[in-house]
């Protein structure tokens, strides 16, 4: 409303309206003849009404509105606005602004309604104009069932019939009569943005400085002659007549709808029923010779009439026959029937201690299976349900659907509380650096017990750990992003052990010049005291031991010098205190003799310290030369 010419709020009064149109030409009628002029002002006057006075003599105060109008001849008249007073706007611009204001108020009562005007500016002969739009509809959902017959759960893969349906909801408010239905599976990014509402970029207001001098300017050119564009242009094509898509929960379902010509519904049902009658008749003839399995009879119950195609990362199921879905109704439309490879197994993982019956399914249908729910029917009996994520053609996926109470998998308790062990593999010494390469080994055994009366194929999952690699047999049949999957076959009543070993390579580096003797001895003891390494490091250990003794001797001499220096400070303080006393002559000689003797000791100690430091430096140089020339490579 701020963009309208009239400065009116959402809920204005009559006074607000006349104040907003001050200066407008109006015609006043109701009291005498018509009076034409421009609005000067509108005011409210409070007046007492003696006729309505109370018993105590007080009269109520009433508010009256008065409109002052100035004619073209300069006559000023004031009119009281009553129910008999009429005010007609004579300025078309003011009248148009008021109409826009009222239209805006009316449009607010219809939230989400947009008025679209299509303008054809061509001057040629009449042409056909096709208009399509995208309408939001619920995401279509998939549901499947897997049919297979089992004569005992063996160890080989079997084939099964996979049937799929699409659940489609019509919530657009109108019937879909004979529409062509296209179902698109994918996972695009999508969001809602109010692009139909005006958006303004607020800019800061910067005042000009005083005495600002604005002069023409020139700007230097950039280096190089490259060109670029800020936006790429492109085009896209839809599919069907009126296609659309919607997103919910990260899964995109698209319904493309287009009306067909008038095809009699009876013809479609006859053709469809004819297909089923042919298949059922063929089954009836074969049933006379041999019993028909539940899988075969259920396979004849549906006949999906679809064509499929894929583009980019999307997959389309397009129904070849038009469908009809009334408003606020749903339809279950068959979209898939194909043979797939299934391997009945029992799945166990540490995160789910209860073993689960599962199917190891390989999608050999050639179609992309969208996410959805599924049901398992074995020999015509319901066995369980589950959920599946999108499966691409040729991809293999485990689908669990029920608990297997006949199988128990337990990790065997190791003899030692910690099943990890460290093994040193190689020790090398070069240029004063000792490198120790070792491996940390972790082992675990799983006990798989089958209490069923038939064979069980059990898939044992072991989580993958960063930095660890498998170091045992058997190898996993499949490796996922987060787990290894091992196949174990257990006969009825049998307990099978699965041993899994993992290895983690380690490497540690030590600067021998900065490692003391105790640290080196501890490292060698942890690595098993390899004889070749101990013999090669003995000269280094001896040199470090000698250098440690020299360091201790230098420290002892330094401590003696420090103690004598502190005692000299005490003697000098005593001499200072004896000045002018009777004992000065007797004690001064004694303190002076003691200071002379200590000076001789300090000189002797400093001479010995200098000699020790020379020995330290010589030992360090010899040790550095020894470490630089030491070369060792021992494999354990």
N, C-alpha and C positions, 0 to 999 in steps of 0.2 A: 504493500500500500504506500510505502514511502516513495515509490517511483511514480505515483499518480499525481496529477496537477493539484488535486484537492488534498489539503493537509488534514485528513480525517483519520481518527483511530478506528478500531474495529467496532466500537459500541458508542457512536456519537449521539449527542442530544440535539434538539432543534436549535439551541443557542450555538452549539458547535458548528452546525451546518451554516447558519447565517453569518457567523464570524468567518468561516472559510471562504464564503463567496462575496465578501465585502467588495464594493466597487462594481459588481455585476448589475446589468440593466434588468429590472423586474417590473411587473405590472401588478399593482395591489387592487384587489376588488373585495367587496363585502360590506363596506360602509360608504354609502353614497356612490358617486361615479368612480370609474377606473382611474387610477393615478399611476403614471409611468415615470420612472427615474432610476437612479443608481443607489444602492444600499450604502448608507454612510456608517451606520452603527446598529448594534442590537444590544439592549440593556435590560436588566431585571430590576424592577422597582418593588419595594416592600410597602404595602398599604394596609391600614387597619380597616376592619369591617364592623362598624358599630351595630349593624343589624344582628350580628351573630355574637354580641357581647354576652358574657356569662353573668351570673347573679352578682358577683363581686364587682362588676363594671369593667372587667378586662376584656378587650376585643382581640380575637385571633389575628395574626399577621399573615397575609397572603402575598405570594410572589406573582407578579404580572410581567409579561414580556412585551417590550415595545421595540418597534422597528422604525428607524429614522431613514427616510428616503429623500433624495435631492433630485428634482426634475431637471430637464434640460434648460428650462427657463430660470433656474436658480431658486425655485420654490422649495422650501424645506417643510416636510410634514412628518409627523410621528404617528404611527398606527399601533394600536394594541392588537397583539396577535391572539385572537380568540378562535373558537371553532367556526365562526362565520367568515374569517379573513382568509383570502386566497392570495398566494404569491406565485406568479408564473415567471419562469426564467425566459428572458428574451435573447441572451447571448448563447449562440450555438456551441461555442467552445466550452463554456461552463456547463451547459446541459450535457455535452458529450463526456466531459470529465466525470460528472455525477453518474451517468449511465455506466461508465467503465468501473467506477467504484462499486456500484450495486452488482454488476456482473461478477466482480471479484469476490464479493461477499457470497454470492450464490454458488460460485464454483467451489468454495471451500467446503460446502456441504456434500460434495461428491469427491471424496478423497481418491486419488489415483486416476481420475478421469482426465484424459488428454484429448483436446480437439486438434485434429490434423486436417490441414487444408492442402489439397493436391492441385497444383496450377499447371495447366498445359499451355505453354507459350508458343506452340507451333502454329503455323498458318496453313499447313498442307491439309489434305483431305482428312476426314475423321480417321483416327487410328485406334487400335485395341490397346488398352492399358491394363496390365496385369499387376495386381498388388498382392504381396505376401507379407506375412508378419510372423513373429515368434511369440508363442504363448507358453506360459509356464504350466507344466503338468507334472504330476508325481513321477519319480524315478520308477522305471519298470524293473521288476525283480525276476530272478531266475530261481527255479526249483527243479531238482533232478531226482531220478530214481535209477538205481543200478540193479539189474536183474541177472542172476546167474544161478546155475544148478550145480550142486556140489555132491560128489560121491565120496566124501571123506576129504579132509583138508590135506592135500598132498604138498609136495615141494616144488611143483612146476607151475608156471603161470597158466591162467585160464583166460578164456574170452567171456565177456559179459555184454549185455545190452544196456546201453546208456540212453535214457530218454530224458528230454528236457522240455520244460514249459516256461513261458513268460507270463508273469502276472501284470496286467495292464489296468490302470485305474483311469476312468474318465471323470474328471472333476471340473471341466471347463464350463459347465453349465448348459451345454447344448449336446444333442445326440450326435454320435459319429455314425452316419449311415453310409454303408458301402465305401469305406475309406481304405486306401492303400496304406498298409502299416509297415514302417521300417523301424527296426530296433537297433540302435547303435550302442556298442559297448566300448568304454574307454574311461580315462581318468584325467580330464583336462582341469586346469586351474580355472576357477570361475568365481565371480563376486558380483555384488549389486552396488551400483553407484548412481546417485541421483543426478544424472546429467540433464534432466529436464528442468531443474531448478537453477535459477541464476546464481552464479558464484562470483564474488568480487575479491580482487586482490587488494588488500589494504596497504597503502604506501605511507611512509613517514612524511610528515610535513617539516621541511627544513627552511628556516627563515634565512633571507639573504643577509649577508653581513653589511654593516654600514659602509658607505663609500665603496661598494663593490664596483670594480672596473671590468666590464665584460667586453672583450675584444675578439675578433675573428681568430680562429686557431687552425693550425695545420698539424697533421699527425703523420709520423713516418710509416712507411710501408713495411710489411712483414717480409722475412727472408724466405726464399723459395717460391715456387710457382704451383705448388700442389693445390688441388681443389678437393672439396668434400661437400657432402650433403648431410643435413641434420636428420632426415627422415627418408626411409625407403618407401617407395610406393609399391602397391601390390594389388592383386585382385583375387577373389575367391568365388567359387561356384557352389551353389547349394545342390540339393538332390531332392527329387520329388517336387510336388507342387505344394509348397507350404511346409518346409521342414523346420524342426526346432529341436532344442535340447535343453536339459535341465540337469542340475547337479545337486546331489544330497549325499552327505557322508563320504565325499571323495569319489563316488562312483557316478559316472555319467550315463544316463539312459536317454535316448533320443527317440521321439515319435515323429516320423514324417508322415503326414496325412495328405491324401489327395483323393478327391471324389472320382469315381469311375462313371462310365456311361450306364444307362439303365439296363442292367443285366438282371433278368428275372431270378429271384431267389430260388425258385423251384429248380431251375437248371443247375444252379451251383450245388444244391443239396443232392440232386440226382447224381451228378458227376462224382461228388465226394462219396456218397453212399455206394455208388457202383464200385469204386476202388476198394472199399472195405468188404463189400460182398464178394468180390473176386478173391481177395486174400483169405477171407474166412472160409469160402468154399474150397479153396486149395488145401487149407488146413484140415477141413472136415474129411476130404478125400484121403489125405495122408494119415489121418487119425484112425481110419478104418484098418489100415495095415499095421500101424505102430502107435503106441500112446504118444500124445503131444505133451511136451513139457510146459511148465508154467511160463518159462521165459519165452518160448515160441508163441504161445497163445497171447501173452501180454504184448509181445512185439507187434501183433496184428491189430492191437486195439487202437493205435493211432497211426496216422500217415501225415507227417508234417509236409505242408506244401510251401516250401521256402526256397529262396536262393540266397547265397551268402557271398560276401565280398569283403575285402579288407583294404584299408588305405591308411598310410602312416601308422600310427599306433592304435587305430580304431578298427573295430570289426562290426559288420552289419549283418543282421538277419532281416531279410525282406520277404514278407509273406506274398506269395503269388496270387492268392485269392483275397478279395476285399472282405473286410469284417465290419460288423455293426456292433457298437457298444453304446448303450443308452447313457444319458447323463447320470452321474452319481452311481454308476455301476462299474463292476470289474469283470475282466475276462481272463480265462486261463487258456492260453494259445500254445499249442505244441510247436516247438521250433527245432527239435533235434531228436533223432534216433539213429544210433550208430553202434557198431561193434568196437569195443576197446579191450585192451589187454589188462587183466587184473591178476594180482598175486595175493591171495589171502594170507595174511601174516598176523602175528601178535606183536604189538609195539610196546617197548618198555624204555623209560628214561628216568634219570634221577629226579627230575622235576615232577614226574607223575608216577609215584611208586606203584599204583594199580595198573597192571598190564591192560592194554586196550586191544580189542580186535580191530583190525584195519585192513584196508585194501591198498596195495601198492599199484596205482593206476597209471598206465601209460596212455596218453591221449593220442590214439591212432585214428581218431575221427576226421582229422584234417581241418577241424573247426576250432575256434577259440571258445573256451568255456568261460563264461563270465562268473563272477562270484555269486554265491547263493547257497541255499540249503540242499541237502540230498537225503534220500532214504535208501536203505539197503534191504533187498528182498532175496533171501536164499531159499531156493526150492519153493517159492511162493509164500514164504513166511517172512513177516516183518522182523528184521534183525537189529535195527537201530537207525539213528539219524546223525547227521553231522553238518559241518559247514566246510566249504571249499573256497579258496582264493582263485583268481583267474589262472587258468591253465592254457598255455599255448600249444599249438600242434606239436606232437612229438615229445612234449615235456612229461616227466614222471613225477608223481606226487603221492604222498601217503595220506590216506583219508581214514581217520579213526571214527568208529560209530558205536562201540559198545565195550563193556568191560569183559575181560577174559578171566574168569575166576578159576580156571583149571591150570593156569600158568603162574609160577611164582619165580621172581628173579631177585636174588639177594647178593650184595657184594660180600665176598669171603673175607673174614677178619684176618689180617696179616699177623705173622708171628711176632713182629716188632710193632710197637705203637706207631712208629713213623716208617712208612714203607719207602721213603726216599733214601737214596744212597748216592754218595759223591765219589767219583772215580777220576783220578788224575791220569791224563793221557799223554801229555807232552810237557817238558820243561825246557825252555831255551834261554840262553844268556848271550846277549850281544850288546856291546857298547855300554856296559854298565847297567843294563836293564834286564831283569829276569821276568820272563813271561811264562805263566802257568796256565795251560789249557786243560780243562777238566769237563766232565759231563755229569749232570745230576739225573739220576734214573729213578722213575716212579713206576711202580708195578701194582696192578690190582686184578683180582680174579672175581668173576661173576659166576654164581651158581644158578643155572636155569633148570627148573624142575617142571616137568609136564605130567600132570595128574589126569589128563584126558584119556579117552579110549582111542584116539586117533593121533596121527602125527601133527606136530605143531612146528611151524617155522616162526621163530622169534627174532625180532629185530631189536638189538640192544643199542641204545644211543649212549654215547659218551661225549660229554661237552668238550669242545676244543678250547685249548688254553694258549694264550699268546706266548710265543717263544718256544713252545714244546712241539716235538714231532714224534710220530709213532715209531716205535723201535721193537716191534714184535709181530709174530704171525698168529692168527690169520690177518690179512689186510681187510679193511672195511669194504663192504660192497658199494657204499655210497658215502660221499662226504658233502655235507651241507655247509653253509656259511658258519654255523656255530656248533656243529656236532659231527662225530663219526658214527656211522651206522654199520653194525656187524650183524651178519646173518648166522643164526644158530638153529640147527634142526634137531629137535628132541623127539625121540620115539615115545610111545605111550608108557608112562610110568618111569621114564628115564630122567636122570639128572646129568646135565652137561656143564662142563667148566669152560669158561671163556677167559683166557689170560690176555691182558692188555698191558703193554709196556710203553712208556713215553720217555723221551730223552730231551734234556735241556742243556745246551752247550754253554760253558762259562769260560771266560778269559780274564785273568788278573795280571796286572803289570806292577812291578816293584822297582823303584830306584835303589840299587844296592848302595850307592854312596850315602843315601839318606836313611838307610835301614840299619839299626844297631844290631849287635850280635844276638841279643835275646830274641828280637823279632825274627831274624833269619833262622835261628834254631827252632822257634815255634812253627814257622812255615814249613821247614823241612820235616818236622815231626808230624804235622798234619798230612803231608804228602807221602808219608811212609818212609822217610829217610832213605831216598834212593842212593845206593852206594856211589854211583858215578857222579851224581850231583854233589854229594857230601865231600868226596875226594877233590872235586874241582874247586869247591868253595873253601877248602881248608886254609889255603894261603890268604884268602880274603878275610876269613874269620880271624886268623892270627894277626894280620895287619890291623884289623879293626880293634882287636883286643889290646894290642900294643898302643894304638892311638887313644883308646879309652884310658889306659894307665897314664899316658902322658897328660891327658886332659885333667885327670884327677890330681897329678903331681903339681901342675901349674896352678890349679885351684887352691891346693894346700899352701903353696908359697904366697899366693895373693892374699890368702887369709892371714898369714903371719905378718906380712907387710901392713895390712890394715890394722891388726891388733897393736903392732908397735907404734904406728902413727897415732892411734887413739891414746896410747899411754904417754907419748910425747906431748900431746895436747894437755894432758893432765899435769905433767911436770912444769910446763911453761905457765900454766895458770897458777901453780903453787909459787913459782918464783915471782910472779907479778904480785901475788898477795903478801910476800915476805918483805917487800921494799919498805924501809923505814922502821923495821922491827928489830929487836935484840937478837932474834934467831937468824937474821938474814945472812950473816957471815958464816955461821956454822953449817946451815942447810944449803946455801947457794952452791958451795963446792960439791956437795953430795949430788944435788940435782944435775949440776953441769956434767959431772963424770958419768952419770947415768945416761944423759942425753948423748954424750959422745959415744958411749958403748952401743947404744941403740942405732945411731947413725951408721956405725960399722956393720951392724947386723943387716940393716936395710940395704946397704951397698952390696953385701954378700948375696942377699936374697935376690936382688935385682939382676945380679950377674948370673945366678942360677936360673932365674926365670927366662932370661934372654936365651940361654943355652937350651932350655926346655922348649921354648917356642921354635927355635931352629929345628929341633928334632921333630916337633909337631908338623912343621911345614914339609920337612923332608919325608916324613911318614905319609902325609896326605898326598904328596906328589907321587910317591911310589905306589900308593894304593890306587890313585887315579890312573896311572899307567897300567897297573895290573888289571883294573876293571876294563879299561879300554881294549886291552889285548885279549881278554878272556872271551872265548867262544865256546858255546856248549849247546848241544841239541840232543836231548835224551827222550826217546819214546818209551813209555811204560806199558 
